């Protein structure tokens, strides 16, 4: 049993090295204008982030359903994968075999533009393992608005991390192996209760079950880390320990970058100029 878990774990986080490839200026501009996480990195770490994104793209199949998959789509999906694995220096990214991009949200019957078409992302299980479906508009919205605690790419890749041990249950292998696995489950139970009582700013969808709570909390951790640390210090501490990233401190640098003068020379702040046009 343990050998199967290790095999799944390695398949999720240890892909083969990519063929040598150099990032294009267009791809780099996508990262600069769309991905706040990337903007807050040092020059050396930005180069590493770029290479990990390219490795992800090299090893992943992208399929568009009635749409053309763009460079921006690929770079944003890759960024979501790399961001979650960033604290684990031996990992390159969270692996997925195929990503299907669809033109809008969908329902359980894979129908678009219906009253119940509110699914923006999905990861496959069983015979669909290794597959991911993302709404293209939701993908871009997740990076365009990095303060609403919603990012479908981060959400779905968090599910993949969760299922590395074979189950999507809100208890990733790294937590399950630690002594704080029981306190973690107790914490989730309390937080879900608070959501149900309307006493929490964690998104309602997080109360669906433990697995969805883990993914929703992950979105919160990466998009609004300072607020999460203030409002939910124990939850922040647990996620900081799990992802091995102190996002609350790094987040300050990212926000300052957006307030800096736009590199185009317009005299406006970057966030009010080229960032909005990207």
N, C-alpha and C positions, 0 to 999 in steps of 0.2 A: 504493500500500500504506500509506504513512504517513498519508494522509488518512483511510483507513478506521480506522486505529488511533486517530487523534485523535477521530474521530466516536464510536467505541466509548467512549473515555475520557470525553468530554463527556457521553455518555448515562448513564454510570455515576455521575458526580459533579456534574453541573450541571443539576439539574432546574429547571423553571420555578418562579417564585415562587408561593407558596401564596396562597389567598384570606385576607384578614385574619381571624384567629381568636384567641380568648383561651383560655388553658388553664383548665380547671376546677379547683376545689379538690381534687376527687377524683383527678384526673390528677396534680396536684402531689404529693399524698400518696403516690401510687404510686411516684413518683420518689424521694421522701424516704425511704420505708421499704424500697424494693427495690434501688435503684441506688446503690451506694457511690461510684461515679465522680461522680455528680451531687452527692452530699453533700459532696465535697471541693472543690467549686467555690465561687468568690466569688458574691455575690448577683447581680452583673451577668452573670457567666458562666452561672449557673443560669438566668437569664431567656433567655439566648441558646440554651442547651441545650433549654429548653422549646419555644422557637419552632422549632428544627430538628426536634425530635420531631414537633411538630404538622404541619410541612411534609411530613415523611415520611409521616405517617398520611394527610394530605390527598391525596397523589399515589399511594398504594399501595392495591391491592385486597386485602382479607383474606377468606379463604374457610375456613370450618370444615367439617371432615369428621366428621359425626355429633357435632358439638359446637357450642356458641355461642361466638363470639369475643368476649372481654371487653375492657373498657378496659385492664385490666392486661396482657393479651396484646399489645395494640397498643402500649402504652407501652414494654414491655420489648423488643419487636422493634425499635421505633424507636430505643430507647436503644442497642442493639447496633450499629445502623447509624451513629448519631451519634458514639459513642465512638471508633470506628476512624477516622473522618474528622476528629476534633476538632483535631488538630494542623495540619491544612491549612485555614488560615483562609478560603481562597476556596471551599472545599467546604462544602456544607450537611450532606450525609450520603451514604452509599453507596446507590445507587438499585437498587430491584428492582420489577418491575411487579406481581407477585402473590405473596402469601404464603399457603400452604395450611397450616392447623393440623390435626394429626391427634391422636387420643386416646392414642397410645402409640408406642413404637418399632416399626419394620417391617423386613421383609427385602427382598431384591432383587426379589421378586415382589409387593411392596406388600402383604404379608400381615402382620397383627398377631398378637401373642401366640403366635408360633411359636418353636421352640427357637433358630432363627437370626434372630429379629427383634431385631436389635441396632443398627439404623440410627436415629439420632435427628434427623438433618437431611440435607438434600440441596439442591443448586442445580442447575438445569437447564442443559443445553447444547443446541446445534443448535436444533431447532424448539421446545424447551422453555426456550430462553434467556429470562432475565428472570423465571423462576419459582423459588420457594423452598418447600421442604417442611420443617416443623419439628414435632417431637413437643411437644405442649403441656406435659406433665409435665417433660420435659427442659428446655424453655425456662425454666420457673419455678425448677427446681432450680439452673440455671446462675446465677441471680441470688440465690437464697436462700442458697446456699453459695458465697461468693466467695473461698474459699481452697483449693479442690480442683483448680484449674487446668483446670476444665471449664466451658465456657459455649458451648452449641450456637449461640446467636445470633452471638457473636463469631467462632466457628469458620466458620460458613457465610458471613458477610459478608467474612471474610478471603479466602475462595475467590473471591468476587465481585471484590474488589480485584485478586486474582491474575489473574483472567481478563479484566481490562479491556483487555489487549493482544491478546485473542483466544485465549489458551491458559491452561489451569490447569496450571502446571508448577513452582510454587514460586519463580518468578522474575518478580515484578511488574515492570511497565514502568519504574517509578522506579528499581528496582535494576538492571535490565538496561541502562539508559542510563548508569549510573555505572561508574567504573573498578573498583569493588570487586565487580562481578558475578561474576567468576571466584573470588575469595576467598570470596564468599557460598556459591557452589555447593560449593566445597571444604569449607567449614565444615559445610554440611548433610551432606555425605558422611561426615565424621568423627563428627558427632553421631548419625547414623543407625547407624553402626557401633557406637558406644558403647551405644546402646539395645539393639541386637541381642545385645551381649555382657553385658547386664545391669549396665552400669557407668554408668547415667544415671538421673536422676529425672524425665526428660522422659517423658511418657506413651508407652507402647508403640506406640500407633496412629500416632505421629509417624514411625515407621520404615516405614510403608506405602510412601511415595514422597515426592518432594520437595514436592509440593503439600500433602499432609497434614502434613508436617513444618512447613511455613510456618504453617498454620492452628493446629496444636497449640502451636507456639511462641508464636503470637499470644495464645492463651488464657493461657498461662503468663505472658507479659509483662504482661498487664492484670490478672491475678488475684493473682499472687505476684511482683511486680516486684523487691522487695528480695532475695528468695531467688534469683531468676534472675540478678540482678546479682552475687550472691555466688558462685553455683555455676557460672554460665556467662557470665562478664563480656564476652567478645567477642560472643556471641550477643545479650546485652542491648544492647551498644553498637550493633550493627547494626540491631536493631529500634527502638531509641531514635532513631537517625538516620532510619530509614525513616518511622516514624509521627510524628516530630517532637514527641515527648512524653517527658519525663523522669519516668516513672511511679514510680520508686523514691522520689523525693522527695515527690511528691503523695500517694502511698499512705499516708504517715505521718499526714497530716491526716485522711484518710478513716477510718483506724482509730480515731483519737482521737474523732471524732464519734460512733462507735458506743459508745464507753465513757462518753460524757457522760450526765448525768442525763436520764431520759426526759421529754419535754415534756408528758406527760400528768399529771405531778405525783405519780407513784406512789412516787418515791424510789428506784426501781431504775435500773440502767443501761439506756440505750435499747436495747442489743442483747439484753437479757434481758427486755424488756417489750414495747412496741408493735412493735418490729421483728419479733419472733417471731410476733405475732398478725396481721401484715399479710398 
